[in-house]
Amino acid sequence: MSEMVRLTIDGTDIETTSDKTILQAALENGIYIPHLCAHDNLHPTGSCRMCVVAQEGVDGVVTSCITKCQEGMVINTKDETAEKIRKLSCDFMFKTHPSECTGCPKYGKCQLASISQYVGDTGRKLKANPINVKANTENPIILHEMYRCILCGRCVRACKEMRGVGAIKFASVNGRQQVVIDGDTLKDANCRFCTACVEVCPTGSIREHPEIAEKLEGKTREEGYVPCRNECPAHVDVPRYIRFIDQGNYAAANAVLREKLVFPHSLGYICVHDCETACKHAYLNEPVSIRNLKRYAAEHDDGEWKKKAFHKPPTGKKLAVIGGGPAGLTVAYYAAKLGHSVTVFEERKELGGQLRYGIPSYRLPRQVLDEEIKDILEAGDITVKTETTIENAPALLETFDGVFAANGTHQGIRLPIPGNDLEGVQVNTDFLREFEEGTASVGENVVILGGGNVAIDCAGAAFRLGAKSVHMACLEAYDAMTATDEERAWAVEEGVVLHNSKTFPEIQGEGHVSGVVIQSVGNFRKENGRMLFDKLEGTEEVLPCDTVIFATGQRPTIPMEEEAFGLELTHGNYIQVKGPGGETSVPGVWAAGDSVTGTRSVIAAVAAARQAVCVIDIAFGGDGEIEECLAPEQDKNPEIGVIEQFGDLPRTEPRVVPVPRRVAEWNSCGAMDQGFDENLARSESRRCLQCDLRCDLAPQKFWNDYQTGGKEAQP
């Protein structure tokens, strides 16, 4: 049992508890005592001797990081003997440490340099005895330059006692103590690559590889250390829900998703997963299959999160929402929860926007979408008016207190090339909408123009409508296609023939399309939003076909004339906004989603809508707060332990209906991507590096970070 005690440090009376050390009590009260081996998250050892102080009534000095506070102690941190010992300790450290600081990547952020500055000139009387060991750049994620090591032991203790791994250790090498890997490589040592060792190293002996370190520049710890969460447009707490899956608490994992997303289950099928692109596991082999884990979590929705969801009383404010797609429904959901009355105007027969009319049902089952829309409409006072087109947004202000425009991009683009108006030439948006409505048709030989995910969907839909051959031509090289790797692979598996690095100068035919001319391109690049390339002469060829589908982009259906829709437009017919809150040229009208940014992704539209609804609520007199904690407390155990051959664990692939069944029986076999079962989900969740644990470690602080340094500030 700890008890309150009083002591004096450097003439300052301090009240603290008996379980605190002298070092802790001093630092908490702004009194700096030099220390190196001590760290807030590690058990103290007192080995560096930097933190010694004089205690009245005790001969010699005491080590402040391991000496507990007692009633009546009188401590002097500036005792002459203590300062001599610190200087000697510094001398011993610099005996092995490189003396040149300015070329060090840790320059300006090195705790040893900071302490040396505080302690003052030691005279460097000891003969230099550098550690002759080469930098180890072979291990992924973590770089070892142990010739900078001062044997403080922080890294070894962090890996063993805090993480329970022990991938690094002290060992005698050529007669002297060194920190070494417990194996030939970090993978051999079953390292979990959590980078706790990097965080606690005071000198930069252990650091991130330069490629990773570069990505940390300009970011906060939370942004840089947890790239999956930071790169997700909605900033979903990815490590938190994956940890819940690993713990077997799937409903809690879903609740984490619900804190940021109104379409977690749908996104589990179709999200472009920017989080996976950022996942640091890719440096080991392949990124964690985050999207499939998201889907597995969403499949275990028990509804308990609804009991914790906020619902504010009615405000009397009325909001009109134009468009019932991801952005519009996200705003409707949160605005209703904030107490506002919402009316959604949707041009189509059903809600869902691009989720329904732009993504085929064999990729996103309509039951999944309908259930999530049902949850949204039950959130509060929401009225839906389908098959209703709004011609002028500001006109709604006559009836409503505010308007949110999320028209989407439902107009496909026909490139201005000869033959674009021939019979048999279609555009992506019309084709996919007709596929949803059951009225689409294609011939036997189809050519898709474009290389994104929408083009892939058009190709897959064409096969399912009976096409015997489907070719796809795009400007981008194979590795530069905007379609995701998995969708591209699935398309090829189904029989799509890719023609990369091709332009298509002409569509041929007499009345009806008969072929597409394609031509190789070189020096393909994008400048100021324009795609530039050189045509390679003599590379023309014709792809015979009876159907062509343009999948080269789409735009809003908003009229080009600004006075028609009533808002300032940009880049043709996109809505001009003034900031991330979506303010338009007309006060009281906001906009977000694809009709502002162009076609990006569902999760990007959701994220933009969340920002907009906060601004709308403030304009309506609210506080703009929509954050909520829907998941239970999590046992976030820092001792992650050993997983054999962790660094080589292969990525878990989802179950996919095989070809040709998924094409021939697409109407009856359900989603082609059937995701994870429990064994697959638990297996994949183990691959997470748990990068967020590093954020729980105390950041390195320097003597001038404290309120009083005990000395005058130095330049």
N, C-alpha and C positions, 0 to 999 in steps of 0.2 A: 504493500500500500504506500503510495507516495503521499507526502505531506508538504505543506507550504513551509518554505524556509527563507531566511533573509541573509544576504551576504553583501559584501562590498567589493566591487571591482574597479580598480583605478580611481578610488574615491567616490564612486557612484553607488548608492544603495539600491539593491536589486531584490525583488521578491520573485521567487520562482518555486518550482517543486523539486522534491528530493530525488526524483527519477531523472532529472536533467543533469548533464555534465556541465562543468565550468565553461567549456567552449560553447555549448548550446546556449547557456544563460547569457553569456557575453554577446554572442552574435545576435540573439533575439532582442537585445537591448542596445544594438547599434555600436557595440564595442568590438572592434576587430582584433582577433588573435590569429596570426598566420597559421595555416594548416594545409597539408597536402594529402596525406593518406586518409584523413577523415572526410567523410561524405555523408550527407543527410540520410541516404538510403542504405548505408552499409554499417555493419557493426564496427565500432572503433578498435584500432589495434595499437595506436600510439607509436608506430614504428618510425615515422619520419622525424620526430623530435622537433618539429617546427612550432608546435603549439605549447611548449613548456612555459610555465609561469611560476612566480614565487608565491608561496602561501605562508602567511604569517604564522610563526610557530612551528614550521616544518623546515628541516635542513635541506639545503639544495633547492631543487626545482621539482614541480609536479607536472605531469602530462595532462593538460586540460581536457583532451578529448576522451579520456577514460576515467577521469576523476569526477565522481558525483558530487553535487552541491550539498553542503551541510550548513546547518544553522551557525551563523556567526563567522563564517569564513571571511578572511580579508585577503584579497588577491591583488598582486601587482603584475601586470602583463609586461611592464617595461623594465623589469629587474635586470641589472647588468649581467648577471650570470645567464639568465634566460636569453638575452640578446646575443651573447657570445655563442651559446649553443646553437641558436638559429643560424648565425653566420657560418658556423662550422658545418651545419647540416647542408646549407646552401653550397658550400665549397665541395662537399662530397658529391652532391648531385651534379654540379657543373664539371666535376672531374670526368664523368662519362658522357655528359650531354654536350652536343655541338654548341660552340660558343657564339656562332653567327646567328642572329635572330632575324634580320631583315629579309632574308630569303626564305624563311620558314612559312609554310601555308597557315600556320597557327599564329603568325605574328599579329600582335594586338589582342589575341584571345587566349594567350597561354598563361595558365595559373602560375607556373614556375617563374616566368618572367615578371609577373605581377608581384609575387612574393619577394623576388630578388630586389625589385624596385623598392618595396616597403622596408625590407631588412637593411638595405643600403650596401655600400661597397664592402666586400669581404676580403679583398686583396687577392683572391684566387691564388692562394699559396700552395695548393696541392697540385701535383703534376697531373696533367691530363692523361686519361686512360680510356680513350673512346672504345665503344662497343663496335667491333668490326663485323657487322652483319649487314648483308644486302637488304634493300627494301623488297618486300614480298608483295608483288602486284598480281599474283596469279589467282588469288581467292576472289570470288565474286562478292560484290557489295562492300567488303571490308578490306582496307589497305593497311598493311603492317610496315612501319618504318621503325623497327625496334632499336635502331641506333640512337633514337631520341629518348628511349625509355629511361626513367629515373627510379624504377623498382618501387614505386609507391604501393603497388599491389592492388590498386582499385579495380583494374580490369579483371584480374583473376578472381577477386572476391565477388565482383558483380556477376560474373559468369557462373561461379560455383554456388555461392551461398544465397544469392538473390534469385537467379534463374534456375538453379538446380541442374545445370548442364555440364560445366567443367570442360569446355572445349579448349581452353588455354590454361597453362599452369606455370609454376616456377620450376626451373630445372638447371642443373649445372652443365654449362657448355664450355668446354676447354678450360675448366677450372674456375669459371665465374658464373654467378647467378644470372639467369636471364628469364624473360617471359617468352614461352614458346607455345606453339600449337601442339595439342596432344594427339598428334597424328601427322601424316604427310601434308594434309590440306585441312581446311576448316570443314569441308564436307566429310572427310574421313573421321574427323573428331566429333561428328554429329552436331555441329554448330547449328543453332536455330536462327542465326542471322537476325537477331532482334536488335542489334547494335547498342545494347546496354554498355558494352565495353567502350564503344566509341564515345558515348555520352559522358562517361565518368573519367576518361583519360584526360589528365590535365595538360599534357604537352603536345598532343597530336601524334603520338607514336602509333596510335590506332585511330584511323579516320575512315570516312566514306571514300570510296573510289571517286576520282575527279568528276566522272560523268554524273554521279549521283549528287556530289557536293555542289556542282554547278546549279542543279535544280533547286537547291535549298536557298540560294541567294535571293534576298528580298522577301522571304516568306517568314511567317511566324513559326514557332516550333510545331504547333498543331497542323499548320498547312504543309510544312515541309516534311515532317516525319511521317505523316499519314497521307500519302499521295492519293490513295484510292478515294478517301473521303473528300479530299480537297478537289480532285478532278471531277467528281460527280457534280453535275450542275445543281442538284438539289442538296448536296452535302449530306447525303445519307450516311449514318454512322456504320460504315461497312464492317470494321473489325468487331464492333459490339454485337451485331446480329449474327455474324459468323461464329463468334464465341458462344452465343446462346445455342446455336445449332450443334456445336461441338459438345456442349453440355447436355444436349438432348431436350432443351426447352424450346421447342419449335414455335409455339404460340407467342412466347416472349420475343423471339426473333421477328415474327410478323409485326408485333407491336412496335418494335424499333422502326420498321419500314413505314408504318402508319404515322409516325411522328413527322414525316416529311412528304409522304406520297399518298395521293388518293387513288392511284392505279397501281399498287405494288404487284398484284398478280399479273395484270396485263404486261407490265414492264418486265416481269420475270420471263415472259415469252419473247418479247421483241426489243428490249432495250439495246441501244448501240454500245452499251457498257464501256464508257470512257474510263471507268474505274479499273477495268482489266488492262487497258492500255498503260495505265500508270502503275500497276501492281509491281512491287519490287521483286516478287518471286520470279518474274521473267528473267532477271539476271542469273538465276540459278538454272532454270530450264524454261518453264512456261508459267504464265500468270495463273493465279487462282481463278477458278470458274465461278466468278462472283454472281453473274446473272442467274445461273442455274441454282445457286444457293438462295438467291433472292426468291426465285420461283418456289423452291421447296418450302421456304419459310411462309410465303403467302398462301400456300396450299393448306397450311395448318392454322388458319384464322379461326379462333374460337369465340371471337366477338368480345372478349373480356376487355380489350383496349377501349371499347366504346364507353365503359363505365368511368374511365378516367378522362375522357375527352371533354374539353371545355364547351360550354354552351351559354352564351351571354344573353341577358334579357333583351326583349325587343327594343329597338331604338327608334322605330317609326320612320327610318330611312328606307328608300326604295332604290334598288339598283337594277338596271337593265343590262343583260349580258347578251351580246351578239355572237352567236356561235356556240354549239354544244359539243365542241371537241375537247381535247385535254386541257388547254388553257382556260377556255370558258367554264368548263365544269369545275376546275380547280378553284377559280375565283368564286363561283356560285357556292361551292361547298364551304369555304372559309367565311365568305360574307354572311351566309346564313347562320353559321356558328357564332359569328360576331353579333348577331341579333338583327341583321338587316333583312328586309324582304327582297327576294330576288326573283326576277322573271327572265328565263332563258329563251331567246328567239333562235330557232334552228331551221335552216333552209330545207334540210332533208326530212324524210319521214321518221327517222330515228336518230337518237343522240349517239355521239361517239366520234364524230369527225373522222380524221384520218385513221383512227384506230379501227373504225368500222368500214369505211369506204376506201381506205388506202392500203390496208393490210389484209391479205386473204385469210379466210376463216381456217384454212388448214395450218396456218401459222399461229393465229390467235383465235381460239374457240370463242364463239359469240356468247356462250353461257358465262364464261369468265368475265367478259366485258360487261354483260348485262347485270351481273351480280354486283360489280363495283359501281356501276351507275346507280343501281338501286340504293346502295349505301350512301352515295352522294345526295340523292334526292330526299333521303330520310334525315338529313342533317339539320334541317330547319325549314323555314318558310321559303320554299322554292316552287315556282310555277313554271311549267314548260309549255311553250307554244311551238310545235313543229310545223314544217311546211310553211314557214313564214319568213319572207325575205325583208330585211331592213334596207331601204334604199338610202336613207340619210341618218347618220348616227346622232348628230346634235338635236335632231327633231324629237328624239325620245326624251330630252330634258324637259319638254313641256309636261310630261307625266311622271318622270323619274327624277330622283335627286342626283343620280350619276349614271354613267354609261360605261361599260367595259366592252371594247371591240376585240374580238378574237375570231375574225372571219376565216382564218386558215388560208391555205394555198391549194385551191381545188381546181385551178385552171391549168391544164397541161400546155406545154410549149412546143409548137411545131417550128423547127428550125427553117429559116428561109432558104431552102434549097430546091432546085427543080424537082418536080414530082411530088412535093409534100401534100398536094391536095388530091392525089389519085385515089380511086376507090380501093379500099383495102388498107389505107394508111390510117392508123389510129393514134391517139395520145394516151399516155399512161393513166391520167386521172379518170378519164371517161371509161377506159377499158377496165380498170380495177373496180370502179363503182358498178359497172354493168356486171362484172363477175360476182360481186356481192349480191346484186339484185337478181342474178340468174338469167340475164339477157345477153351476156357477152358471147362472141363467137370469133373463131379464127380459122384460117385455112390450114393446109397440111404443112406448109413450110413458112416459118415465121422468122423474121429478123427483128431483134430488139436493138434500138440505138440508144446507148447509154451504159454506164458501168457502176451505178450505185445500187443500194438495196432495193429501191423501187424497180429498177430494171430487172433485178433478180426475181422480184415478186411477179413481174409481168411474164418473165420466162417460165416460171413455175406454173402460173395460171394457164399459160398457153398450152403446156403439156397436158394439164388436167382437163383442158377442153378438147383434147384430141389431136393436137399438132404432132406430126411425126418427126419433124426436125425443128430445132430452135437454135439460131445463131445470135450471138451478142457482139456488137462492135462498139468500141469506145476509144477515146483519145489516150486514156491513161495506160501505162504499162501494167502488167499483172499485179506487181507489188504495190502499185500506187492507186489501184482502184479504191473508190470510196465504199464499196460494198465490204462488209465484214468478212473476215477470213472464213468463218464457218458457213455463212450463207453462200459464199463463192464456191466453197468445196461441195456443198450440198447440190448446187446447181450443176456443176460439172458431173457429179455422181449421177444426176438424173438424165444427163445427156446433152446439156447445153454446150455448144461449141463457142469458145471465146476467141475473139479477134482483137487483141490488144494493140495499142499504139496505131490506131487507124482513124482516119477521118472518113466522112461519107459525103462526098460532094454532090451526089445525084441519086435520086430514086427513079428507076426506069419503069416504063409501062405505057400502054396505049389504052387509056380509059381506066384500066385496072393495073395495079402494081404487078410487075413481073420480076423485079430484081433491084438490088441496092449496089451501087458502085462504092467500093471501099478502097482506100489508098493509105499506104504507110506514112507515118509522120516521124520526124526527128526533132530534137531540141525542143521538146514540149515543156512549156513553163506557164506559170500564171503570174500576170503583172497587173496590179490595180484592178483585180477582180476579173480581168480578161484572160482567156486562154489563148496563148500564142504558140505557134509551131511552124515547122517547115515541112512542106509536102515533098515526099521523095518521088521524083519522077520515075516512071517505068514500073511502078509497083501496083498499078491499078488492077483490080479484079472485081468480078460481079458475083454477088451472092443471090442465086435464084430464089424467089419467094413469091407467095401470094398474099402475105400479110406483113406489114411493117408497123411497129409500135414505137413512137417517140417516147423515150424515158430520159429526156435531156433537161429536166427541170420542170418546175411549176410555179405559178404565181397566184396572188389573190384574185378573186373574182370582182374585186372593187373596181368601179369605173375609173378610167384614167383621169377624167375631169374632176378636179378637187371639189368644185361646187356641187357635184352630184352627191358624193358621200358626205360632204361637209367638213372634211378634215384635211389638213395639209398632208400631201403625199410626197414620197421620194422614190427615186429609182423606178419611175413609172407609176405603179399603183400600190406601193407599200406604204403603210402608215408611218408618218414621221413622229417620233417621240423625242422628249427632251432629256430623258435620263432613265436609269434602271427602274424607276417607279412607273414608267409608261405614260407620263403626262403627254397629252397631244396638244395640238394648236388651239383646241377649244377647252376652256376651263370646265371641269366636271365630266370630261370624257377621257378615259384611259384606254390603252391598248397594249397587247403583248402577244407573244407567240409567233407563228410563222408569218402572219400578215405584217409583222414588223421586221423580223430578222431574215425572212426567207426560210425555206424548208431546212430545218436542222434535225431535231429529234424530239420525240415525245417528252423525254425527261427535261430537255432544255426548255420546252414550252411550259411545263409544269413549274419549273424553277422560276421562270420569268413571271408567271401568274402569281406565285406566292409573294414575290416582291411587290407586284402591282396591288394586290388586295390589302397589303399593309398600308400602302399610301392612300388607298381609297378609304379605308377605315378611319385613318387620321383626318381625312377631309370631312368625313361624316361625324367627327367629334369623338372618335374612339382613340385608343392608345396604339393601334396598329400591331398589337402583339398576338401572334398566332402560334408561337412555339409552345409545345406541350410535351410532357414526359408521360408516355403511355405504357412503357415497359417496366417491369419490376426491377429492383436493385439487382445488380449483377455481381457475382463472385468473380472479381477480376484478380485472380491469383497471379502474382508476378513470377512464381516458381513454375515455369512452363515445363521443365523437365526434359529428359532425353527422349528423342524419337529416332530410332535407328535409321540411318541413311536418309535423314530428313531432306537434305539438299538435293537428293535425286528422286524424291517421290514424284511419280508421273502425274500429270494433270488428269483428273477424272472426267471422262467424256459422258455426255448424256445418252440416254437410250433414244435411238432414232428409228422410226419405221423404215425398213429397208426398201430399196427400189427393187422391183417395179410396183410393189404393193401400195406404197404411199402415193403413187401417181394414179394407178388404176382404181384404187378403192378410196380415194381421198375424201369422198363424201361420207364414208362409214367408219374409217379407221381412226378418226379423231386427229388431233394435232400430230404433225409429222415428227416434231421434237417432243418426246415424252418426258424429258427432264430426268431428275434423279429419283431413285427410291431412297429409303432410309440409309442403307449401307453405303450407297454412293455419296449421299450428302455428308454423312459423318466422316467418310474417308477424305473427301475433298476439304472439309472444314479444318482438318488437321494440318493441311498445307499452309494455312495462313501464318504469316510471320508475326502477327500480333504487333504490328509496328506502333500501335497506340500506347503500348506499355511504356515506351520510351518517354512519352509526354508526362508520365507520372514520376519520372526521376527529377530530382531537384536540379535546376539549371546551374551551371557553374557561375560563381560569383567572385568578385575581386574586392580587394580591400577598399577601393573607393566606391563600391556599391553600398556600403554601410553608412549609416547616418553619421557616425564619427569614426574616423580611421585611426584615432589615437596619435596621428601625426598630421602635420600640415599637408594639404594636397600638393602633389608634385606634378610638374608638367609632363 
